[in-house]
Amino acid sequence: MYIFNELTYINKSSLALGYFDGLHLGHRVVLKNAINIAKENNAKSTIVTFKNHPLKILSNKNIEQILTLDEKLKIFEEIGIDNVILLNFEDVSNIRANDYLENILVKYFSPIAITTGFNHSFGYKKEGNSEFLKQNKEKYGFKYFEIPPFVTNERIVSCSVIRNMIHLGNFYDANKLLGYNFFLNGIVIKGEQIASKLGFPSANILYPNNKIKIPEGVYFVKVNINNSEYDGVLNYGYSPTINNQELKTEVHILDFNKNIYGENIKISFIKKIRNQFKFENTEKLKAQLQRDIAFVQIYNRFLTTKIEKFQLNSKYM
């Protein structure tokens, strides 16, 4: 996959337009359609997107993102995108829709097709939208594909819905809409070794600044270290029992005792176990941590059983 930080001539493209924060199930349909059209026509699948969230520029507010830019680019590549064009939103936000279509999309990418979600818009005052692209497809010789809302369990999949779920710690439902488990990436740093003294050594990472924040609490997570996956119990918060004043992200990795300081790990969230509590003493805290680990082990068996049942039933579908 090629990544361009400015407009570049790419002849015969199958374009996908959007910001694609989260790359949820609806976004995947947009991208897969662009990829399929490209393959069928010996063209290049090309995403035209932005380095920064459009709402951050329009509202002058910090927008918490489900995926960082690096995470999003990695998934683009895994999906099979050929090219990604990263533009500065402020450079194009005031361009009229006609000019944007003719002097950017058509001029630089000679699109054979353009695919967008049903609610995509572009140009000055959002003049460009699905109807605009439909009206101009014959003039500029491209096919236009408007992907309708992706609905699951009678609910439209959207970033706003997913963000609300993450803010509530509802990863069971959020992960269903994302099509993957919400995750963090981080370098393991040295902590105060308090968890180790309690008998539960933990890996500490810095929570990414521009990533959507989860609520304080204790979570069942999966930890990927050098392509090997482990179960874990993650604590995000201030550790009230030991009067810690620093917000921390620390994960106790089950059945693991290697030194991983300085290594990048991926932490995927499965389910919130509980809120944070202040215990009377560290002995009661240790007893609760044992119960948290037991929860992970029991819930993991539940997940495995569900997968096995699904695979068994799938044989007859």
C-alpha positions in Angstrom: 0.0 0.0 0.0 1.2 3.5 -0.9 0.6 6.5 1.4 0.7 10.0 0.0 0.6 13.2 2.1 -0.4 15.4 -0.8 -2.3 15.2 -4.0 -0.7 12.8 -6.4 -1.8 11.7 -9.9 -3.1 8.2 -9.8 -4.8 7.2 -13.1 -7.8 5.0 -13.2 -8.8 4.8 -9.5 -11.7 3.3 -7.7 -12.2 5.9 -5.1 -13.5 5.6 -1.5 -14.3 8.9 0.2 -14.6 9.4 4.0 -12.8 9.8 7.3 -13.5 6.2 8.4 -12.8 6.7 12.1 -13.3 3.3 13.7 -13.4 1.4 10.4 -16.6 -0.2 11.6 -18.8 -2.7 9.7 -20.4 0.1 7.6 -17.0 1.5 6.6 -15.8 -1.9 5.6 -18.6 -2.3 3.1 -17.6 1.1 1.5 -13.9 0.0 1.3 -14.7 -3.6 0.1 -16.9 -2.2 -2.7 -14.1 0.1 -3.9 -11.6 -2.8 -3.8 -13.9 -5.1 -5.7 -14.5 -2.5 -8.4 -10.8 -1.9 -8.7 -10.0 -5.6 -9.1 -12.8 -6.1 -11.7 -11.5 -3.2 -13.8 -7.7 -3.5 -13.4 -7.8 -0.2 -11.5 -6.3 1.0 -8.2 -8.4 1.2 -5.0 -7.7 4.6 -3.6 -8.9 6.2 -0.4 -9.1 10.0 -0.2 -9.2 10.9 3.5 -7.8 13.4 6.0 -5.0 13.5 8.5 -7.2 15.3 11.0 -10.8 14.8 12.0 -13.0 17.3 10.0 -15.1 18.0 13.2 -12.0 19.1 15.0 -11.5 21.9 12.4 -15.2 22.7 12.1 -16.0 22.8 15.8 -12.5 23.8 17.1 -12.9 21.0 19.7 -10.7 17.9 20.4 -12.4 14.9 18.9 -11.7 11.6 20.6 -10.9 9.0 17.9 -11.6 5.3 18.0 -8.5 4.6 15.9 -5.3 6.6 15.7 -4.1 7.5 12.2 -1.3 4.8 12.3 -3.8 2.2 13.5 -6.2 3.1 10.7 -3.5 3.0 8.0 -2.5 -0.5 9.2 -6.1 -1.7 8.8 -6.4 -0.1 5.4 -3.4 -2.2 4.3 -4.8 -5.4 5.9 -8.1 -4.9 4.0 -6.2 -4.6 0.7 -6.3 -0.9 -0.2 -3.7 0.1 -2.9 -3.4 3.9 -2.2 -4.2 6.3 0.6 -4.3 10.1 0.0 -4.0 12.0 3.3 -5.1 15.6 2.9 -5.3 18.5 5.4 -9.0 19.1 5.9 -8.5 22.8 6.3 -6.9 23.0 2.9 -10.1 21.8 1.1 -13.0 22.5 3.5 -13.9 25.8 1.7 -13.6 24.5 -1.9 -17.0 24.5 -3.7 -18.2 21.0 -4.4 -17.9 21.4 -8.2 -14.3 22.5 -7.9 -13.5 19.7 -5.5 -15.0 17.1 -7.8 -13.5 18.4 -11.0 -10.1 19.8 -9.9 -9.2 17.3 -7.3 -11.1 14.0 -7.6 -11.4 13.9 -11.4 -8.2 15.7 -12.2 -5.9 13.7 -10.0 -7.5 10.3 -9.9 -9.4 9.8 -13.1 -12.0 7.8 -11.2 -13.8 4.9 -12.9 -16.0 4.7 -9.7 -16.6 6.6 -6.5 -18.0 4.9 -3.4 -19.2 6.7 -0.3 -21.4 6.1 2.7 -25.0 7.3 2.6 -24.2 10.4 4.8 -20.9 11.5 3.2 -20.5 15.1 2.4 -17.7 17.3 1.1 -16.9 20.9 0.0 -18.1 24.3 1.1 -21.1 24.0 3.4 -21.3 20.3 2.6 -22.5 21.0 -1.0 -21.1 17.7 -2.1 -23.2 14.7 -1.2 -24.7 11.5 -2.6 -27.2 13.4 -4.8 -24.5 15.7 -6.1 -22.3 12.7 -7.1 -25.3 11.0 -8.8 -26.0 14.1 -10.8 -22.4 14.4 -12.0 -21.4 10.8 -12.7 -22.3 10.8 -16.4 -20.7 14.2 -16.9 -17.3 12.9 -15.6 -17.7 9.3 -16.7 -17.6 7.5 -13.3 -19.9 5.1 -11.6 -21.2 6.1 -8.2 -22.0 3.7 -5.4 -23.9 5.0 -2.3 -23.6 2.5 0.5 -26.8 2.5 2.6 -26.7 2.4 6.4 -25.4 -0.8 7.9 -27.9 -2.1 10.3 -27.4 -4.9 12.9 -29.9 -5.8 15.6 -32.2 -3.0 14.3 -29.5 -0.5 15.0 -27.6 1.7 12.5 -23.8 1.2 12.9 -22.2 4.6 13.4 -19.2 6.1 15.1 -21.3 8.2 17.5 -23.2 5.1 18.7 -19.9 3.2 19.1 -18.2 6.1 21.0 -21.1 6.2 23.5 -20.7 2.4 24.1 -17.0 2.8 24.7 -17.6 5.7 27.1 -19.9 3.4 29.0 -17.4 0.5 28.9 -19.9 -1.6 26.9 -17.3 -3.4 24.8 -19.6 -6.4 24.2 -21.8 -4.3 21.9 -19.2 -1.9 20.7 -17.0 -4.7 19.4 -20.0 -6.2 17.5 -20.5 -2.9 15.6 -16.8 -2.4 15.0 -16.3 -5.9 13.7 -13.2 -6.3 15.8 -12.3 -5.8 19.5 -11.5 -2.2 20.5 -7.8 -1.9 21.3 -4.9 0.2 22.5 -1.3 0.0 21.4 1.5 1.1 23.7 5.1 0.7 24.8 5.5 -1.0 28.1 7.1 1.4 30.6 8.4 0.9 34.1 5.9 1.5 36.9 6.2 1.7 40.7 6.2 -2.1 41.0 3.2 -1.9 43.5 1.3 -4.6 41.7 4.3 -6.9 41.7 4.6 -6.5 45.5 1.0 -7.6 45.7 1.8 -10.7 43.7 0.2 -9.5 40.4 3.0 -8.1 38.2 1.6 -5.7 35.6 2.7 -4.1 32.3 2.2 -0.4 32.3 1.5 1.7 29.1 0.7 5.3 28.4 -2.8 5.8 27.2 -2.7 7.4 23.7 -3.6 11.1 23.9 -5.8 11.2 20.9 -7.6 8.0 21.6 -11.2 7.8 23.0 -11.0 7.4 26.7 -12.6 4.4 28.5 -14.3 4.7 31.9 -12.2 3.9 34.9 -12.5 0.3 35.9 -11.2 -3.2 35.6 -11.4 -5.1 32.3 -11.0 -8.5 30.7 -8.6 -8.0 27.9 -6.5 -9.9 25.3 -2.8 -8.9 25.1 -0.9 -9.5 21.9 2.9 -9.7 22.5 5.1 -10.5 19.4 2.1 -12.2 17.7 1.2 -14.3 20.8 -2.0 -13.7 22.6 -2.6 -13.9 26.3 -5.6 -13.2 28.6 -5.2 -10.2 30.9 -6.9 -8.2 33.7 -6.5 -4.5 33.0 -6.9 -1.7 35.5 -7.5 1.9 34.2 -7.7 4.5 36.9 -6.1 5.8 40.1 -5.9 2.6 42.3 -7.8 4.2 45.3 -6.8 1.4 47.8 -3.1 2.4 47.6 -3.9 6.2 47.3 -2.3 6.5 43.9 -2.8 10.0 42.4 -1.7 9.1 38.9 -4.1 7.8 36.2 -2.6 4.5 35.0 -3.2 1.9 32.4 -1.8 -1.4 33.7 -2.5 -5.0 32.8 -1.8 -8.2 34.6 -1.0 -10.8 32.0 -2.1 -14.3 32.9 0.4 -17.1 32.7 3.2 -14.8 31.6 6.4 -13.8 33.3 8.8 -12.4 30.7 10.5 -9.0 30.8 8.8 -6.9 28.1 9.9 -3.3 29.0 10.2 -1.2 25.9 8.1 -3.6 23.8 5.0 -2.6 21.9 1.9 -4.5 23.0 -1.7 -4.5 21.7 -4.5 -4.6 24.3 -7.9 -5.6 23.1 -11.0 -5.1 25.3 -13.4 -7.9 25.8 -15.6 -7.0 28.7 -15.7 -4.7 31.7 -15.4 -6.7 34.9 -16.2 -4.1 37.5 -15.8 -0.5 38.7 -12.9 0.6 40.8 -13.4 0.2 44.6 -11.4 1.4 47.6 -10.8 -1.7 49.7 -10.1 -1.6 53.5 -6.6 -3.1 53.0 -4.4 -4.7 50.4 -5.4 -8.2 51.5 -8.9 -7.6 50.5 -7.7 -6.0 47.2 -5.6 -9.1 46.5 -8.6 -11.3 47.2 -10.6 -9.2 44.7 -7.9 -9.5 42.1 -8.0 -13.3 42.4 -11.8 -13.1 41.8 -11.1 -10.9 38.7 -8.7 -13.5 37.3 -11.3 -16.2 38.0 -13.9 -14.1 36.1 -11.6 -14.0 33.1 -11.0 -17.7 33.1 -14.7 -18.5 33.4 -15.8 -15.9 30.8 -13.1 -17.1 28.4 -14.6 -20.7 28.7 -18.0 -19.2 27.9 -16.6 -17.5 24.8 -14.9 -20.7 23.7 -18.1 -22.6 24.1 -20.1 -20.1 22.1 -17.5 -20.2 19.3 -17.5 -24.1 19.3 -21.4 -24.1 19.1 -21.4 -21.6 16.3 -18.8 -23.6 14.3 -20.9 -26.8 14.9 -24.1 -25.2 13.8 -22.4 -23.6 10.8 -21.7 -27.1 9.4 -25.5 -27.4 8.7 -26.1 -23.9 7.4 
